[in-house]
Amino acid sequence: MSTKETVIACRAGCGACCIAPSIGSIPEMGFKPAGVPCIHLLEDYRCGLFGKPERPGFCASLRPVDSMCGANREEALAYLEELERLTKPE
């Protein structure tokens, strides 16, 4: 994250960070592949584990910023999908 970016509030109805990235271990799910919604993603696209101790560290470390979230849900998904692609082990 650039030092010029500020953390912003999560966009209502987005959930891109709960769909696009792969996540090593999710309670009651195990490994979450990229592009698959987390089983804890609620119908309104909010995290059902938010604020709970069992929320994975990876999820807690994500901070919504303009460059990651873009102007809409589609831009956020595209950004995170590209980041996933660029960081995927060979």
MMTF fields as JSON, N, C-alpha, C and O atoms, coordinates in Angstrom:
{
  "mmtfVersion": "1.0.0",
  "mmtfProducer": "UNKNOWN",
  "numBonds": 359,
  "numAtoms": 360,
  "numGroups": 90,
  "numChains": 1,
  "numModels": 1,
  "chainsPerModel": [1],
  "groupsPerChain": [90],
  "chainIdList": ["A"],
  "bondAtomList": [4, 2, 8, 6, 12, 10, 16, 14, 20, 18, 24, 22, 28, 26, 32, 30, 36, 34, 40, 38, 44, 42, 48, 46, 52, 50, 56, 54, 60, 58, 64, 62, 68, 66, 72, 70, 76, 74, 80, 78, 84, 82, 88, 86, 92, 90, 96, 94, 100, 98, 104, 102, 108, 106, 112, 110, 116, 114, 120, 118, 124, 122, 128, 126, 132, 130, 136, 134, 140, 138, 144, 142, 148, 146, 152, 150, 156, 154, 160, 158, 164, 162, 168, 166, 172, 170, 176, 174, 180, 178, 184, 182, 188, 186, 192, 190, 196, 194, 200, 198, 204, 202, 208, 206, 212, 210, 216, 214, 220, 218, 224, 222, 228, 226, 232, 230, 236, 234, 240, 238, 244, 242, 248, 246, 252, 250, 256, 254, 260, 258, 264, 262, 268, 266, 272, 270, 276, 274, 280, 278, 284, 282, 288, 286, 292, 290, 296, 294, 300, 298, 304, 302, 308, 306, 312, 310, 316, 314, 320, 318, 324, 322, 328, 326, 332, 330, 336, 334, 340, 338, 344, 342, 348, 346, 352, 350, 356, 354],
  "bondOrderList": [1, 1, 1, 1, 1, 1, 1, 1, 1, 1, 1, 1, 1, 1, 1, 1, 1, 1, 1, 1, 1, 1, 1, 1, 1, 1, 1, 1, 1, 1, 1, 1, 1, 1, 1, 1, 1, 1, 1, 1, 1, 1, 1, 1, 1, 1, 1, 1, 1, 1, 1, 1, 1, 1, 1, 1, 1, 1, 1, 1, 1, 1, 1, 1, 1, 1, 1, 1, 1, 1, 1, 1, 1, 1, 1, 1, 1, 1, 1, 1, 1, 1, 1, 1, 1, 1, 1, 1, 1],
  "groupList": [{"groupName": "MET", "atomNameList": ["N", "CA", "C", "O"], "elementList": ["N", "C", "C", "O"], "formalChargeList": [0, 0, 0, 0], "bondAtomList": [1, 0, 2, 1, 3, 2], "bondOrderList": [1, 1, 2], "singleLetterCode": "M", "chemCompType": "L-PEPTIDE LINKING"}, {"groupName": "SER", "atomNameList": ["N", "CA", "C", "O"], "elementList": ["N", "C", "C", "O"], "formalChargeList": [0, 0, 0, 0], "bondAtomList": [1, 0, 2, 1, 3, 2], "bondOrderList": [1, 1, 2], "singleLetterCode": "S", "chemCompType": "L-PEPTIDE LINKING"}, {"groupName": "THR", "atomNameList": ["N", "CA", "C", "O"], "elementList": ["N", "C", "C", "O"], "formalChargeList": [0, 0, 0, 0], "bondAtomList": [1, 0, 2, 1, 3, 2], "bondOrderList": [1, 1, 2], "singleLetterCode": "T", "chemCompType": "L-PEPTIDE LINKING"}, {"groupName": "LYS", "atomNameList": ["N", "CA", "C", "O"], "elementList": ["N", "C", "C", "O"], "formalChargeList": [0, 0, 0, 0], "bondAtomList": [1, 0, 2, 1, 3, 2], "bondOrderList": [1, 1, 2], "singleLetterCode": "K", "chemCompType": "L-PEPTIDE LINKING"}, {"groupName": "GLU", "atomNameList": ["N", "CA", "C", "O"], "elementList": ["N", "C", "C", "O"], "formalChargeList": [0, 0, 0, 0], "bondAtomList": [1, 0, 2, 1, 3, 2], "bondOrderList": [1, 1, 2], "singleLetterCode": "E", "chemCompType": "L-PEPTIDE LINKING"}, {"groupName": "VAL", "atomNameList": ["N", "CA", "C", "O"], "elementList": ["N", "C", "C", "O"], "formalChargeList": [0, 0, 0, 0], "bondAtomList": [1, 0, 2, 1, 3, 2], "bondOrderList": [1, 1, 2], "singleLetterCode": "V", "chemCompType": "L-PEPTIDE LINKING"}, {"groupName": "ILE", "atomNameList": ["N", "CA", "C", "O"], "elementList": ["N", "C", "C", "O"], "formalChargeList": [0, 0, 0, 0], "bondAtomList": [1, 0, 2, 1, 3, 2], "bondOrderList": [1, 1, 2], "singleLetterCode": "I", "chemCompType": "L-PEPTIDE LINKING"}, {"groupName": "ALA", "atomNameList": ["N", "CA", "C", "O"], "elementList": ["N", "C", "C", "O"], "formalChargeList": [0, 0, 0, 0], "bondAtomList": [1, 0, 2, 1, 3, 2], "bondOrderList": [1, 1, 2], "singleLetterCode": "A", "chemCompType": "L-PEPTIDE LINKING"}, {"groupName": "CYS", "atomNameList": ["N", "CA", "C", "O"], "elementList": ["N", "C", "C", "O"], "formalChargeList": [0, 0, 0, 0], "bondAtomList": [1, 0, 2, 1, 3, 2], "bondOrderList": [1, 1, 2], "singleLetterCode": "C", "chemCompType": "L-PEPTIDE LINKING"}, {"groupName": "ARG", "atomNameList": ["N", "CA", "C", "O"], "elementList": ["N", "C", "C", "O"], "formalChargeList": [0, 0, 0, 0], "bondAtomList": [1, 0, 2, 1, 3, 2], "bondOrderList": [1, 1, 2], "singleLetterCode": "R", "chemCompType": "L-PEPTIDE LINKING"}, {"groupName": "GLY", "atomNameList": ["N", "CA", "C", "O"], "elementList": ["N", "C", "C", "O"], "formalChargeList": [0, 0, 0, 0], "bondAtomList": [1, 0, 2, 1, 3, 2], "bondOrderList": [1, 1, 2], "singleLetterCode": "G", "chemCompType": "PEPTIDE LINKING"}, {"groupName": "PRO", "atomNameList": ["N", "CA", "C", "O"], "elementList": ["N", "C", "C", "O"], "formalChargeList": [0, 0, 0, 0], "bondAtomList": [1, 0, 2, 1, 3, 2], "bondOrderList": [1, 1, 2], "singleLetterCode": "P", "chemCompType": "L-PEPTIDE LINKING"}, {"groupName": "PHE", "atomNameList": ["N", "CA", "C", "O"], "elementList": ["N", "C", "C", "O"], "formalChargeList": [0, 0, 0, 0], "bondAtomList": [1, 0, 2, 1, 3, 2], "bondOrderList": [1, 1, 2], "singleLetterCode": "F", "chemCompType": "L-PEPTIDE LINKING"}, {"groupName": "HIS", "atomNameList": ["N", "CA", "C", "O"], "elementList": ["N", "C", "C", "O"], "formalChargeList": [0, 0, 0, 0], "bondAtomList": [1, 0, 2, 1, 3, 2], "bondOrderList": [1, 1, 2], "singleLetterCode": "H", "chemCompType": "L-PEPTIDE LINKING"}, {"groupName": "LEU", "atomNameList": ["N", "CA", "C", "O"], "elementList": ["N", "C", "C", "O"], "formalChargeList": [0, 0, 0, 0], "bondAtomList": [1, 0, 2, 1, 3, 2], "bondOrderList": [1, 1, 2], "singleLetterCode": "L", "chemCompType": "L-PEPTIDE LINKING"}, {"groupName": "ASP", "atomNameList": ["N", "CA", "C", "O"], "elementList": ["N", "C", "C", "O"], "formalChargeList": [0, 0, 0, 0], "bondAtomList": [1, 0, 2, 1, 3, 2], "bondOrderList": [1, 1, 2], "singleLetterCode": "D", "chemCompType": "L-PEPTIDE LINKING"}, {"groupName": "TYR", "atomNameList": ["N", "CA", "C", "O"], "elementList": ["N", "C", "C", "O"], "formalChargeList": [0, 0, 0, 0], "bondAtomList": [1, 0, 2, 1, 3, 2], "bondOrderList": [1, 1, 2], "singleLetterCode": "Y", "chemCompType": "L-PEPTIDE LINKING"}, {"groupName": "ASN", "atomNameList": ["N", "CA", "C", "O"], "elementList": ["N", "C", "C", "O"], "formalChargeList": [0, 0, 0, 0], "bondAtomList": [1, 0, 2, 1, 3, 2], "bondOrderList": [1, 1, 2], "singleLetterCode": "N", "chemCompType": "L-PEPTIDE LINKING"}],
  "groupTypeList": [0, 1, 2, 3, 4, 2, 5, 6, 7, 8, 9, 7, 10, 8, 10, 7, 8, 8, 6, 7, 11, 1, 6, 10, 1, 6, 11, 4, 0, 10, 12, 3, 11, 7, 10, 5, 11, 8, 6, 13, 14, 14, 4, 15, 16, 9, 8, 10, 14, 12, 10, 3, 11, 4, 9, 11, 10, 12, 8, 7, 1, 14, 9, 11, 5, 15, 1, 0, 8, 10, 7, 17, 9, 4, 4, 7, 14, 7, 16, 14, 4, 4, 14, 4, 9, 14, 2, 3, 11, 4],
  "groupIdList": [1, 2, 3, 4, 5, 6, 7, 8, 9, 10, 11, 12, 13, 14, 15, 16, 17, 18, 19, 20, 21, 22, 23, 24, 25, 26, 27, 28, 29, 30, 31, 32, 33, 34, 35, 36, 37, 38, 39, 40, 41, 42, 43, 44, 45, 46, 47, 48, 49, 50, 51, 52, 53, 54, 55, 56, 57, 58, 59, 60, 61, 62, 63, 64, 65, 66, 67, 68, 69, 70, 71, 72, 73, 74, 75, 76, 77, 78, 79, 80, 81, 82, 83, 84, 85, 86, 87, 88, 89, 90],
  "secStructList": [7, 7, 6, 6, 7, 7, 5, 7, 7, 7, 7, 6, 6, 7, 7, 4, 4, 4, 6, 1, 1, 7, 3, 3, 3, 3, 6, 6, 6, 3, 3, 3, 7, 6, 6, 1, 7, 7, 6, 6, 5, 7, 6, 6, 1, 7, 5, 6, 6, 6, 6, 1, 6, 6, 1, 7, 2, 2, 2, 2, 2, 7, 7, 7, 5, 2, 2, 2, 2, 7, 1, 1, 2, 2, 2, 2, 2, 2, 2, 2, 2, 2, 2, 2, 2, 2, 2, 7, 7, 7],
  "xCoordList": [0.855, 0.0, 0.892, 1.82, 0.608, 1.344, 1.093, 0.017, 2.091, 1.923, 0.924, 0.451, 0.593, -0.356, -1.801, -2.729, -1.999, -3.357, -3.9, -3.156, -5.179, -5.837, -6.796, -7.391, -6.929, -7.886, -9.278, -9.572, -10.131, -11.5, -12.475, -12.085, -13.713, -14.741, -15.055, -15.004, -15.379, -15.784, -17.019, -17.915, -17.044, -18.184, -19.319, -19.117, -20.484, -21.662, -21.916, -21.816, -22.241, -22.58, -21.413, -21.627, -20.184, -19.009, -18.557, -18.835, -17.874, -17.409, -16.269, -15.951, -15.641, -14.575, -13.432, -12.879, -13.075, -11.961, -12.328, -11.447, -13.61, -14.071, -14.308, -14.713, -14.054, -14.267, -12.975, -12.578, -12.324, -11.215, -9.962, -9.445, -9.45, -8.178, -8.349, -9.404, -7.284, -7.234, -6.837, -6.069, -7.36, -7.07, -6.72, -7.475, -5.576, -5.028, -5.918, -5.979, -6.604, -7.423, -8.573, -8.372, -9.772, -10.998, -11.705, -11.851, -12.15, -12.884, -14.062, -14.825, -14.191, -15.268, -15.195, -16.106, -14.138, -13.997, -12.636, -12.514, -11.611, -10.253, -9.747, -9.985, -9.04, -8.504, -9.641, -10.551, -9.59, -10.573, -9.883, -9.011, -10.264, -9.635, -10.012, -11.054, -9.152, -9.435, -10.707, -10.929, -11.541, -12.762, -13.956, -15.065, -13.742, -14.824, -15.225, -14.367, -16.518, -16.932, -16.667, -16.871, -16.223, -16.032, -17.395, -18.402, -17.434, -18.709, -19.256, -20.424, -18.43, -18.867, -19.313, -19.644, -19.323, -19.796, -21.322, -21.991, -21.853, -23.295, -24.015, -23.373, -25.326, -26.112, -25.93, -26.028, -25.664, -25.453, -23.98, -23.576, -23.18, -21.751, -20.895, -19.845, -21.331, -20.5, -19.89, -20.415, -18.781, -18.08, -18.772, -18.962, -19.145, -19.766, -18.791, -19.208, -17.488, -16.471, -15.867, -15.024, -16.291, -15.701, -15.792, -16.86, -14.656, -14.599, -14.507, -14.438, -14.503, -14.416, -12.978, -12.248, -12.568, -11.183, -10.828, -9.655, -11.796, -11.5, -11.329, -11.021, -11.525, -11.301, -9.836, -8.955, -9.556, -8.164, -7.324, -7.819, -6.061, -5.138, -5.049, -4.956, -5.078, -5.028, -6.173, -5.978, -7.359, -8.545, -8.431, -8.736, -7.992, -7.854, -6.801, -6.874, -5.818, -4.747, -5.156, -4.518, -6.198, -6.648, -7.269, -8.121, -6.852, -7.387, -7.897, -7.126, -9.168, -9.684, -9.068, -9.16, -8.444, -7.867, -8.325, -8.73, -8.256, -8.734, -8.16, -8.901, -6.853, -6.249, -6.775, -6.877, -7.112, -7.623, -9.109, -9.559, -9.858, -11.317, -11.847, -12.946, -11.08, -11.524, -12.816, -13.162, -13.518, -14.746, -15.994, -17.059, -15.857, -17.028, -16.587, -15.395, -17.549, -17.282, -16.498, -15.577, -16.854, -16.184, -14.701, -13.859, -14.381, -12.972, -12.231, -11.074, -12.883, -12.251, -11.972, -10.887, -12.934, -12.729, -11.589, -10.744, -11.559, -10.502, -9.13, -8.176, -9.017, -7.737, -7.264, -6.111, -8.144, -7.753, -7.483, -6.611, -8.21, -7.933, -6.553, -5.824, -6.193, -4.87, -3.78, -2.737, -3.998, -3.031, -2.847, -1.723, -3.928, -3.859, -3.021, -2.162, -3.27, -2.518, -1.029, -0.19, -0.702, 0.698, 1.457, 2.681, 0.76, 1.424, 1.287, 1.758, 0.654, 0.453, 1.789, 2.51, 2.13, 3.365, 3.335, 2.276, 4.486, 4.591, 4.237, 4.266],
  "yCoordList": [-1.181, 0.0, 1.231, 1.342, 2.131, 3.376, 4.21, 4.138, 5.002, 5.853, 6.968, 7.604, 7.216, 8.27, 7.779, 8.587, 6.471, 5.932, 5.9, 5.724, 6.07, 5.989, 4.818, 4.465, 4.227, 3.15, 3.748, 4.788, 3.083, 3.552, 2.531, 1.411, 2.911, 1.987, 0.952, 1.252, -0.259, -1.288, -0.83, -0.198, -1.161, -0.811, -1.785, -2.999, -1.279, -2.13, -2.955, -2.442, -4.218, -5.079, -5.481, -5.86, -5.418, -5.743, -7.177, -8.046, -7.442, -8.778, -9.291, -10.479, -8.431, -8.869, -9.55, -10.537, -9.038, -9.62, -10.968, -11.688, -11.319, -12.619, -13.6, -14.741, -13.152, -13.99, -14.18, -15.314, -13.09, -13.136, -13.874, -14.709, -13.611, -14.25, -15.674, -16.049, -16.453, -17.738, -17.438, -16.513, -18.219, -18.016, -19.374, -20.335, -19.449, -20.716, -21.527, -22.749, -20.889, -21.648, -20.799, -19.749, -21.275, -20.615, -21.573, -22.75, -21.109, -22.004, -22.674, -22.022, -23.951, -24.773, -24.903, -25.459, -24.405, -24.485, -25.035, -25.726, -24.736, -25.096, -24.126, -22.922, -24.658, -23.822, -23.251, -23.98, -21.934, -21.279, -20.911, -20.042, -21.568, -21.238, -19.84, -19.296, -19.28, -17.982, -18.08, -19.067, -17.048, -16.984, -17.685, -17.601, -18.372, -19.076, -18.247, -17.89, -17.935, -17.163, -17.929, -19.141, -17.233, -17.808, -18.245, -17.588, -19.34, -19.809, -18.868, -18.974, -17.947, -16.987, -15.657, -14.726, -15.56, -14.351, -14.339, -15.256, -13.292, -13.194, -12.757, -12.298, -12.894, -12.535, -11.077, -10.748, -10.206, -8.793, -8.477, -7.314, -9.533, -9.438, -8.887, -8.294, -9.077, -8.732, -10.013, -11.102, -9.885, -11.027, -11.465, -10.665, -12.735, -13.277, -13.491, -13.728, -13.412, -13.576, -12.252, -12.227, -11.151, -9.854, -9.583, -9.705, -9.215, -8.894, -10.1, -9.94, -11.301, -12.516, -13.029, -12.859, -13.658, -14.135, -15.205, -15.352, -15.945, -17.001, -16.477, -17.248, -15.192, -14.6, -14.781, -14.421, -15.334, -15.57, -14.289, -13.204, -14.443, -13.314, -12.63, -11.405, -13.422, -12.838, -11.855, -10.748, -12.268, -11.42, -10.156, -9.054, -10.332, -9.185, -8.201, -7.007, -8.705, -7.826, -7.01, -6.001, -7.419, -6.644, -5.333, -5.317, -4.264, -2.948, -2.323, -2.157, -1.973, -1.384, -0.009, 0.9, 0.117, 1.391, 1.621, 0.684, 2.854, 3.208, 2.312, 1.866, 2.036, 1.249, -0.177, -0.765, -0.747, -2.111, -2.154, -3.067, -1.195, -1.238, -0.599, -0.928, 0.31, 0.958, 1.731, 2.106, 1.96, 2.758, 1.92, 2.453, 0.579, -0.285, -1.726, -2.032, -2.587, -3.988, -4.688, -5.454, -4.432, -5.074, -4.709, -5.567, -3.445, -3.023, -3.686, -4.08, -3.811, -4.47, -5.934, -6.432, -6.63, -8.027, -8.162, -9.047, -7.291, -7.345, -7.111, -7.814, -6.146, -5.843, -7.043, -7.457, -7.598, -8.718, -9.988, -10.774, -10.198, -11.345, -11.215, -12.201, -10.017, -9.787, -9.956, -10.546, -9.459, -9.638, -11.117, -11.572, -11.857, -13.304, -13.961, -14.795, -13.588, -14.15, -13.842, -14.715, -12.597, -12.176, -12.818, -12.934, -13.221, -13.767, -15.283, -15.878, -15.905, -17.356, -18.056, -17.729, -19.017, -19.758, -20.522, -20.957, -20.675, -21.398, -22.857, -23.618],
  "zCoordList": [0.0, 0.0, 0.0, 0.802, -0.886, -0.971, 0.283, 0.877, 0.682, 1.854, 1.595, 2.538, 0.325, -0.003, 0.042, 0.005, 0.122, 0.142, 1.559, 2.524, 1.663, 2.957, 2.964, 1.945, 4.134, 4.295, 4.174, 4.763, 3.407, 3.195, 3.774, 4.104, 3.894, 4.386, 3.309, 2.117, 3.734, 2.776, 2.019, 2.578, 0.743, -0.107, 0.153, 0.112, 0.414, 0.62, -0.638, -1.752, -0.459, -1.583, -2.455, -3.607, -1.959, -2.773, -2.543, -3.37, -1.451, -1.13, -1.991, -1.934, -2.789, -3.688, -2.938, -3.422, -1.771, -1.017, -0.401, 0.069, -0.395, 0.105, -1.043, -0.819, -2.264, -3.443, -4.241, -4.512, -4.616, -5.57, -5.085, -5.827, -3.882, -3.513, -2.997, -2.486, -3.146, -2.458, -1.012, -0.75, -0.09, 1.332, 1.914, 1.767, 2.573, 3.049, 3.96, 3.826, 4.873, 5.808, 6.322, 6.93, 6.065, 6.51, 7.465, 7.136, 8.642, 9.531, 8.817, 8.104, 9.018, 8.447, 6.928, 6.314, 6.321, 4.87, 4.477, 3.465, 5.269, 4.873, 3.821, 3.911, 2.814, 1.747, 0.91, 0.515, 0.634, -0.225, -1.527, -1.542, -2.626, -3.909, -4.4, -4.035, -5.224, -5.844, -6.674, -7.376, -6.588, -7.367, -6.75, -7.275, -5.647, -4.955, -3.735, -2.929, -3.586, -2.408, -1.115, -1.051, -0.113, 1.213, 1.749, 1.485, 2.493, 3.043, 4.104, 4.479, 4.594, 5.612, 5.011, 5.745, 3.678, 3.015, 3.099, 2.622, 3.708, 3.927, 2.648, 1.704, 2.613, 1.433, 1.017, -0.165, 1.991, 1.674, 1.4, 1.388, 1.178, 0.853, 1.981, 1.731, 3.217, 4.369, 4.908, 4.676, 5.627, 6.21, 7.499, 8.414, 7.56, 8.758, 9.898, 11.032, 9.613, 10.657, 11.104, 12.001, 10.487, 10.809, 12.315, 12.916, 12.908, 14.325, 15.244, 16.463, 14.686, 15.494, 15.511, 14.535, 16.619, 16.713, 15.683, 15.339, 15.188, 14.214, 12.781, 11.872, 12.583, 11.255, 10.882, 11.664, 9.696, 9.294, 9.285, 8.982, 9.621, 9.624, 8.271, 8.195, 7.198, 5.853, 5.661, 5.158, 6.062, 5.898, 6.747, 6.289, 7.981, 8.878, 8.375, 8.665, 7.618, 7.129, 5.912, 5.611, 5.209, 4.046, 4.502, 5.391, 3.909, 4.227, 2.942, 1.996, 2.882, 1.643, 1.379, 2.203, 0.22, -0.227, -1.668, -2.356, -2.108, -3.454, -4.544, -5.421, -4.511, -5.59, -5.617, -6.693, -4.473, -4.416, -4.756, -5.447, -4.287, -4.414, -5.685, -6.132, -6.272, -7.497, -7.291, -6.17, -8.381, -8.337, -8.101, -7.79, -8.254, -8.096, -7.815, -7.814, -7.581, -7.252, -8.368, -8.086, -9.622, -10.752, -10.798, -11.064, -10.541, -10.523, -9.366, -9.517, -8.218, -7.072, -7.385, -7.084, -7.983, -8.36, -9.359, -9.222, -10.363, -11.378, -10.756, -11.09, -9.867, -9.22, -8.409, -8.525, -7.594, -6.728, -7.529, -7.158, -8.61, -9.48, -10.116, -10.22, -10.538, -11.123, -10.063, -10.346, -8.878, -7.795, -7.482, -7.269, -7.454, -7.237, -8.336, -8.05, -9.579, -10.707, -10.587, -10.812, -10.233, -10.157, -8.982, -9.031, -7.961, -6.772, -6.663, -5.694, -7.637, -7.605, -7.823, -8.766, -6.961, -7.155, -8.48, -8.932, -9.082, -10.384, -10.211, -11.178]
}
